[in-house]
Amino acid sequence: MKKRNAILTLAAAALLAGLLALGSRYLGGYAMRILNLSAIYVVLALSLNLLNGFTGLFSLGSSGFMAVGAYVSALLTMSPEVKEMNFFLEPLAPALAGLRLPFIPALAAAGLCAALAGLVIALPVLRLRDDYLAIATLGFSEIIRVLITNAQSLTNGAQGLKNIPKSATTWTVWGTAALAVAFMALLTRSSYGRMLKAVRDDEVAAEAMGVNVFRVKVASFTISSFMAGVGGALLGHMITTIDPKMFTFMLTFNILLIVVLGGNGSITGSVIASIAVTVLMEAMRFLDGPLNLGLVKTEGLPGLRMVVFSAMLMAVVIFRQRGLMGDRELTWDALADSGLLPRRRKGGAA
Amino acid sequence: MDRSLLFQQLANALSLGSLYALIAIGYTMVYGILRLINFAHGDVFMLGAYIAFYAVSAAAMPWWAAFAVAIGLTGLFGIGLERVAYRPLRDSPKISIMISAIGASFLIENLGVVVFGGRPKSFASIPLFDTVVHFGSVSVLSVSLFIPVFTGLILAVLLWIVGRTKTGMAMRAVSTDVDAARLMAIDVNRVISFTFGVGSLLAALGGIMWTMKYPQLNPLMGVMPGLKCFIAAVIGGIGNIAGAVLGGLLLGFIEIMVVAFLPQLTGYRDALAFVLLIVVLMAKPSGLLGKRQAVKV
């Protein structure tokens, strides 16, 4: 069984790589951009799901850590000339002006810086729970945004950064997404992952079983911040411009929508929902433009698209709280049990 | 330090603080009953201001009638919001209700963008609220004098309702123990609807006063005041009406004073509230006037 699953996983990865190769050859730049964006959302959704779904910590701080990651990686990869062009109001701090790293190390640095920020925030904030935690994390992400807006000589303030190297190619974003999925799959099956779930389900019982609840929470928060930082960095390298206005609560809302839609505590759910929501967000752009519904004609209603998505979020929470997958996973075993895969040996219950 | 400048800033702080207090009361009442952060409260505030705007500009009502209509409709809207977005989830995990609240908030904001348009609108000036009053060297808008008076009156009325009337007793009972309250033949749903109604009325009043003070409307105008007033409610001790007023005043004073006397921090103004929130949550999680609740295992 194990061997079959490993082979199937490798085959699926190869198939994905093949499809992406075909896609980047035959699909237009626009379609590939959306696909790449969904890969970034996979990383971001998994980062939030680790907290929200697996550790039971309701955090609303994603956008802050994304901002940290995006700025760090942008500043580390831009060439000195581009930096000079960007920082015309006030020169960049000299220590950073000459510093330049290749893309992958810069991405790792972005993650590490975001993780550090996460750790610093986690220590005070994780003493809170539920709604207080949500508000405090939201507050911290807002503080990070205000700090970035005001640190003119470090971040170029409200002007943001332009001409960030466009290094987030199909391979790097999907590679990162695959790594994130693999990491989450391994983590949640390990004893550490069971500790996270124990903390989620019953803190007191977990503590009684010898789990150091606070440490587990801090670790989970830090890892999640790392992933959010990497996701934010990728986003910056894809769009090639970033500014503080990009990292508002709106961004966190999109990620939360994906996590809830896919199912709190389901990795495959998050992956499916990331792709579905990103594609839908693009596909429904027509809603913001002029509409012709036969009887009703509109001139174009900007905002209608977000109305649909917020209504969707509410409908899911009210009518199908478990989302698409609940906390279950779409695994090879589950596929085999449902008869979608040929079964050679005796598997689980039919 | 210039004396008249100090008095001027004190007057500004008092009016901003009482405005925060007005909105914070709505948060604190809902939280006191349902243990729910009504994320959409700031958007209800926005809605109140817009209804008043359209009642004056499109329906050509006199301002007092427009305000009454706006406050009444917004109250009804709040009751409806609770029915649709929160009641179905009352027995669900807390996270679900919060997500629904966030969804409701985004839904109202974006519906606002669709229906009202994203471009800011400006409220026609109303002489009663819009004249400048001078006290020696201190000059304030007349609306800034009305706001503290309204807030004070409302605080008194609410304290009377909660502390002295039967409805108030029912509210306190529901807040303490929903099941026991139900056993005592209290109509829990009605109490909750009443609370949402009152909270939304106050949000509408706050929204209208806000646009009298800063006469510009846009569909996202409720986001920042909403967050700040929630913070004010937490600072004062969420669930406690007098605490909300205290928190609102405190937040207003700190914001105005920091910007007035440390102008180099002006850019950080919007972060101040969050810093204050985190400090309070670390030092005294139950807020200034809140009661400490033991966690039962």
Interface residues (C-beta under 8 A of the other chain):
Chain A: N52 F58 P124 V125 R127 L128 D130 D131 Y132 A134 I135 A136 L138 G139 F140 E142 I143 V146 L147 T149 N150 V204 F249 F253 L256 V260 N264 L301 P302 G303 L304 M306 V307 F309 S310 A311 L313 M314 V317 I318 Q321
Chain B: R35 L36 I37 A85 P88 L89 S92 K94 I95 S96 M98 I99 S100 I102 G103 A104 F106 L107 N110 L111 G112 V113 V114 G118 P219 V223 L227 F230 I231 V234 G267 Y268 D270 A271 A273 F274 V275 L277 I278 L281 M282 P285 V297
